[in-house]
Amino acid sequence: MSGGAPRLHLKTRLFTAIVILSNVLGNFFLGWGLKHGDSSLSFSPAGYIAVLFHPWVALGVGLLIVWMLTRMALLSWADLSYVLPVTAVGYVLTALLGRFALLEHVSWQRWTGTLLIVGGVVLVGATPIRTTRPRPAGGKAS
C-alpha cells in the first residue's frame, strides 16, 4: 500500500458521505418545499419556474447540484462497482425521512426493498475500496 492510499481512502469516504447526504437532504427539501409551498401555483412552465424560488425548493435544488458534482468527482477516481452500491444507502435514509419527517405511508413492500438495499450496502461496504488506476500512455496496464 503506497503512502497516498490511506489519503485516497479517506477522500473516497468523505466524498461518499457528501454524495449520500446531499442527495438525501436535497430530495427531502425539494419534497418539503413542493408539499408545503404555495399550492396555488399552476402546473405550467411558468408555475414550475416560479416554484424554484421557494426557499426550501431552492435549497433542495442547490443540494442536488452539490450531489451531482461530488458524485462526478467521486466516480472520477473510485470504482463504479463500489460507489453505486454504497451510495444506495441514500435510498434507505430517504425512505426514513419520508416516513418520519414528511409523515408519508411506507408500505411493507417498500420496507422489504429497503432492507434488501441495506443488505447489499453491507456486502459491498465489507469489500476493500479499490480505485482503478489510469493506464499508462502506452495503453498497457501494469
Secondary structure as a PSIPRED ss2 file (coil, helix, strand):
# PSIPRED VFORMAT (PSIPRED V4.0)

   1 M C   1.000  0.000  0.000
   2 S C   1.000  0.000  0.000
   3 G C   1.000  0.000  0.000
   4 G H   0.000  1.000  0.000
   5 A H   0.000  1.000  0.000
   6 P H   0.000  1.000  0.000
   7 R H   0.000  1.000  0.000
   8 L H   0.000  1.000  0.000
   9 H H   0.000  1.000  0.000
  10 L H   0.000  1.000  0.000
  11 K H   0.000  1.000  0.000
  12 T H   0.000  1.000  0.000
  13 R H   0.000  1.000  0.000
  14 L H   0.000  1.000  0.000
  15 F H   0.000  1.000  0.000
  16 T H   0.000  1.000  0.000
  17 A H   0.000  1.000  0.000
  18 I H   0.000  1.000  0.000
  19 V H   0.000  1.000  0.000
  20 I H   0.000  1.000  0.000
  21 L H   0.000  1.000  0.000
  22 S H   0.000  1.000  0.000
  23 N H   0.000  1.000  0.000
  24 V H   0.000  1.000  0.000
  25 L H   0.000  1.000  0.000
  26 G H   0.000  1.000  0.000
  27 N H   0.000  1.000  0.000
  28 F H   0.000  1.000  0.000
  29 F H   0.000  1.000  0.000
  30 L H   0.000  1.000  0.000
  31 G H   0.000  1.000  0.000
  32 W H   0.000  1.000  0.000
  33 G H   0.000  1.000  0.000
  34 L H   0.000  1.000  0.000
  35 K H   0.000  1.000  0.000
  36 H H   0.000  1.000  0.000
  37 G C   1.000  0.000  0.000
  38 D C   1.000  0.000  0.000
  39 S C   1.000  0.000  0.000
  40 S C   1.000  0.000  0.000
  41 L C   1.000  0.000  0.000
  42 S C   1.000  0.000  0.000
  43 F C   1.000  0.000  0.000
  44 S C   1.000  0.000  0.000
  45 P H   0.000  1.000  0.000
  46 A H   0.000  1.000  0.000
  47 G H   0.000  1.000  0.000
  48 Y H   0.000  1.000  0.000
  49 I H   0.000  1.000  0.000
  50 A H   0.000  1.000  0.000
  51 V H   0.000  1.000  0.000
  52 L C   1.000  0.000  0.000
  53 F C   1.000  0.000  0.000
  54 H C   1.000  0.000  0.000
  55 P H   0.000  1.000  0.000
  56 W H   0.000  1.000  0.000
  57 V H   0.000  1.000  0.000
  58 A H   0.000  1.000  0.000
  59 L H   0.000  1.000  0.000
  60 G H   0.000  1.000  0.000
  61 V H   0.000  1.000  0.000
  62 G H   0.000  1.000  0.000
  63 L H   0.000  1.000  0.000
  64 L H   0.000  1.000  0.000
  65 I H   0.000  1.000  0.000
  66 V H   0.000  1.000  0.000
  67 W H   0.000  1.000  0.000
  68 M H   0.000  1.000  0.000
  69 L H   0.000  1.000  0.000
  70 T H   0.000  1.000  0.000
  71 R H   0.000  1.000  0.000
  72 M H   0.000  1.000  0.000
  73 A H   0.000  1.000  0.000
  74 L H   0.000  1.000  0.000
  75 L H   0.000  1.000  0.000
  76 S H   0.000  1.000  0.000
  77 W H   0.000  1.000  0.000
  78 A C   1.000  0.000  0.000
  79 D C   1.000  0.000  0.000
  80 L H   0.000  1.000  0.000
  81 S H   0.000  1.000  0.000
  82 Y H   0.000  1.000  0.000
  83 V H   0.000  1.000  0.000
  84 L H   0.000  1.000  0.000
  85 P H   0.000  1.000  0.000
  86 V H   0.000  1.000  0.000
  87 T H   0.000  1.000  0.000
  88 A C   1.000  0.000  0.000
  89 V H   0.000  1.000  0.000
  90 G H   0.000  1.000  0.000
  91 Y H   0.000  1.000  0.000
  92 V H   0.000  1.000  0.000
  93 L H   0.000  1.000  0.000
  94 T H   0.000  1.000  0.000
  95 A H   0.000  1.000  0.000
  96 L H   0.000  1.000  0.000
  97 L H   0.000  1.000  0.000
  98 G H   0.000  1.000  0.000
  99 R H   0.000  1.000  0.000
 100 F H   0.000  1.000  0.000
 101 A C   1.000  0.000  0.000
 102 L C   1.000  0.000  0.000
 103 L C   1.000  0.000  0.000
 104 E C   1.000  0.000  0.000
 105 H C   1.000  0.000  0.000
 106 V C   1.000  0.000  0.000
 107 S C   1.000  0.000  0.000
 108 W H   0.000  1.000  0.000
 109 Q H   0.000  1.000  0.000
 110 R H   0.000  1.000  0.000
 111 W H   0.000  1.000  0.000
 112 T H   0.000  1.000  0.000
 113 G H   0.000  1.000  0.000
 114 T H   0.000  1.000  0.000
 115 L H   0.000  1.000  0.000
 116 L H   0.000  1.000  0.000
 117 I H   0.000  1.000  0.000
 118 V H   0.000  1.000  0.000
 119 G H   0.000  1.000  0.000
 120 G H   0.000  1.000  0.000
 121 V H   0.000  1.000  0.000
 122 V H   0.000  1.000  0.000
 123 L H   0.000  1.000  0.000
 124 V H   0.000  1.000  0.000
 125 G H   0.000  1.000  0.000
 126 A C   1.000  0.000  0.000
 127 T C   1.000  0.000  0.000
 128 P C   1.000  0.000  0.000
 129 I C   1.000  0.000  0.000
 130 R C   1.000  0.000  0.000
 131 T C   1.000  0.000  0.000
 132 T C   1.000  0.000  0.000
 133 R C   1.000  0.000  0.000
 134 P C   1.000  0.000  0.000
 135 R C   1.000  0.000  0.000
 136 P C   1.000  0.000  0.000
 137 A C   1.000  0.000  0.000
 138 G C   1.000  0.000  0.000
 139 G C   1.000  0.000  0.000
 140 K C   1.000  0.000  0.000
 141 A C   1.000  0.000  0.000
 142 S C   1.000  0.000  0.000
